[in-house]
Amino acid sequence: MARKIATNAADPSVDGRLVAWHEAGQAGILLRNGEPNRVGGAHPALGGGRIAVVNDAQITVTAIAGEPFTVAAAPGADAVALSAEWLVWRARESAGDAIYAQPLAGGPPREIARAAELGRPAVQGARLAFHLRSYGKSRIVLADLATGQAATVRSERRAMLLNPSLHGRRLLYVRATFARQELLLGPQTRRPPRQDRELWSTVPTGRRDAGHEPGDRHKKHGQPHKLWKRPRQGHSATLWTTALAEDAAYVTRLQQISGRPLVAEILRIER
């Protein structure tokens, strides 16, 4: 069962019992002991007992309730990931998206991936995960920042595999098709998405037609056939970025109701 924990909120990040998220046009939120507090920048990310935030064209990493630990130049950064060892961010650039990683122990950042569109990065230790689309296929890539090796761990045609997150040996991500949106959990090894466990699911973003002509005449011929559920008229919901904790999964849901502004909210789903 999904429980809404925040509205006007997106891009959840977790570290133990701490939860943080981004709020458009404002400083981010850190939820600590059930109390929400503003942090000193946008796109907060938690990891290794620290928090990273974006301010202008740089990222500041700070110990929780402590002094700044490091500052990295990051023009165009709009998504951040943090572990005890690495700072990772995605930057929107004129030629597309790029993901950069910088060791917290010191050293310059290096480019990890570049494509027309890259998903929000997630990092645990030296393991980095992100999604991309290429050659008509949606993919989730897992990279080792220490060795530079990378491999596709999930791939599928005619589906969107989106915004993975990592915890322990588990991988969480969104799978979206014409018939359903699913929050899936599985190992960080290569295998088909259909083998992963569904934590929660909802109707697709798009609304299909009724599947039959108006009236009762078509029902005599077996119409309408059994079809997948569809969203309510004038309503669209999209599952987007994720975060994974020991006891729960988090996902951003973007809700669009006809004639109203887009609303972003964060859901918590027990594991």
Order of alpha helices (4+ residues) and beta strands (2+ residues): beta-beta-beta-beta-beta-beta-beta-beta-beta-beta-beta-beta-beta-beta-beta-beta-beta-beta-beta-beta-beta-beta-beta-beta
